[in-house]
Amino acid sequence: MALYIRTLKKQPEVLQEWKDTIWTVMVEKAIVHRNGEITFVFYNGTKISVGV
């Protein structure tokens, strides 16, 4: 958790470029469904599904 907070504090409010570090400390897992949809599960419990 401390790594997560330190990493976020170092980042600007709006990312100008992709940063793998942010992704790895925020996303717990990605679930690929049979229909091609992907559900991203964040460490805070938020789930976001992206359809094809």
Secondary structure, 3 states (H helix, E strand, C coil): CHHHHHHHHHCCCCCCCCCHHHHHHHEEEEEECCCCCEEEEECCCCEEEECC
